[in-house]
Amino acid sequence: MRKIIVDTNIIFSCLLNSHGSIGDLIFNSDNQFEFYSNQYMHYEIRKHWKKLLKISRLSETELQTAFDKMLTKLIFINEELIPQKEWEKAETLLTGIDLDDIDFLALTQHLKGSLWTGDKVLYDGLKGKHFRNVYNTGEMIKLRERTGRK
């Protein structure tokens, strides 16, 4: 099973539209992918909770229910478990792109997984540095189709 590290913008997108393609990937890929994120993601969601409520037009209870349901599909890794060498590699790769995503990239390298992001700057920057283990949502859909046939 392929390890996929999801960044915060993927989680936001899933919360805003759990019936879209991102929600479909997260909720209907149990045999192909294991989804991971870091503990910091919890803080990011809570930090933007009021904005998510406003944009989603969901009630507090509905958004909390959606968040709780989504959490059942994610495995969380404490960032403190990631070795220093992975942080250093991630920092080198992200220099000139966006160091705010260092925790997701360090986790991706630590788990020998792939990063799923909706952040075009991050995606393009990593691809530009020949980092192959980064996917956007369209590529994730194609990857699920390919791996589902095996």
C-alpha positions in Angstrom: 0.0 0.0 0.0 1.4 3.4 -1.0 2.0 6.0 1.8 0.6 9.4 0.9 1.3 12.4 3.0 -1.5 15.0 2.7 -0.8 18.7 3.3 -3.1 21.1 5.0 -4.6 22.5 1.8 -5.8 19.1 0.8 -7.4 18.7 4.2 -9.1 22.1 3.8 -10.4 21.2 0.4 -11.8 17.9 1.7 -13.6 19.7 4.5 -15.0 22.3 2.2 -16.3 19.7 -0.3 -16.1 16.1 1.0 -18.1 14.9 -2.0 -15.6 16.3 -4.6 -12.6 14.5 -6.1 -10.4 15.1 -3.0 -13.0 13.7 -0.7 -13.5 10.7 -3.0 -9.8 10.0 -3.0 -9.6 10.2 0.8 -12.7 8.2 1.6 -12.6 5.6 -1.2 -9.0 4.6 -1.6 -8.6 2.2 1.3 -7.0 -0.6 -0.7 -4.5 1.6 -2.5 -3.4 4.4 -0.2 -2.6 5.0 3.5 -2.9 8.7 4.2 -0.6 10.4 6.7 -0.2 13.9 8.0 1.6 15.6 10.9 0.3 16.7 14.3 0.8 20.3 13.3 -2.1 19.9 10.9 -4.5 19.9 13.8 -3.3 23.3 14.8 -3.6 24.6 11.3 -7.2 23.4 11.0 -8.2 25.0 14.4 -6.4 28.2 13.5 -8.5 28.6 10.4 -11.7 27.0 11.8 -13.8 30.3 11.6 -12.7 30.8 8.0 -13.6 27.2 7.2 -17.1 27.7 8.8 -17.7 30.8 6.8 -16.5 29.4 3.4 -18.2 26.0 3.8 -21.5 27.5 5.1 -21.7 24.4 7.3 -22.9 24.6 10.9 -20.3 24.1 13.7 -21.7 20.6 14.2 -21.6 19.7 10.5 -18.0 20.9 10.1 -16.9 19.1 13.2 -18.6 15.9 12.0 -16.9 16.2 8.6 -13.5 16.8 10.3 -14.0 13.9 12.7 -14.9 11.6 9.8 -11.9 12.7 7.8 -9.6 12.1 10.8 -10.5 8.4 10.7 -8.8 8.2 7.3 -5.5 9.8 8.4 -2.6 8.5 10.4 -0.9 11.2 12.3 2.9 11.3 13.0 4.5 13.5 15.6 7.1 15.7 13.9 9.5 15.0 16.8 9.9 11.4 15.5 11.4 12.7 12.2 15.2 12.4 12.2 17.2 15.7 11.9 18.7 14.5 8.5 15.2 14.4 7.0 14.5 18.0 8.2 17.8 19.1 6.6 17.0 17.4 3.3 13.6 18.9 3.2 15.0 22.4 4.0 17.5 22.1 1.1 14.7 21.0 -1.3 12.3 23.8 -0.2 14.8 26.6 -0.2 13.5 29.1 -2.7 10.0 27.4 -2.8 8.2 27.6 0.6 9.8 26.6 3.9 6.4 26.6 5.5 5.8 23.1 4.1 9.0 21.7 5.6 7.1 19.4 8.0 5.1 17.7 5.2 8.2 17.2 3.1 10.3 15.9 6.0 7.5 13.5 6.8 7.3 12.4 3.2 11.0 11.6 3.1 10.9 9.9 6.6 8.1 7.6 5.5 9.5 7.1 2.0 6.1 8.1 0.8 4.6 10.6 -1.7 3.4 14.1 -1.0 -0.1 15.1 -2.2 -0.6 18.9 -2.4 -2.9 21.4 -3.9 -0.3 24.1 -3.6 0.8 24.9 -7.2 3.9 26.8 -6.1 5.1 23.9 -3.9 4.2 21.3 -6.6 5.9 23.2 -9.4 8.9 24.0 -7.3 9.5 20.4 -6.2 9.0 19.2 -9.7 11.5 21.8 -10.9 14.0 20.4 -8.5 13.3 16.9 -9.9 11.5 15.7 -6.7 9.4 12.9 -8.2 7.3 12.0 -5.1 4.9 14.9 -5.3 1.4 14.6 -6.8 -1.5 17.0 -7.5 -5.1 15.8 -7.3 -5.3 14.9 -11.0 -2.3 12.8 -10.7 -3.6 11.1 -7.5 -6.8 10.2 -9.4 -4.7 8.6 -12.2 -2.5 6.9 -9.7 -5.5 5.3 -8.0 -6.9 4.1 -11.3 -3.5 2.5 -12.2 -3.0 0.9 -8.8 -6.6 -0.3 -8.6 -6.0 -2.5 -11.7 -3.2 -4.5 -10.1 
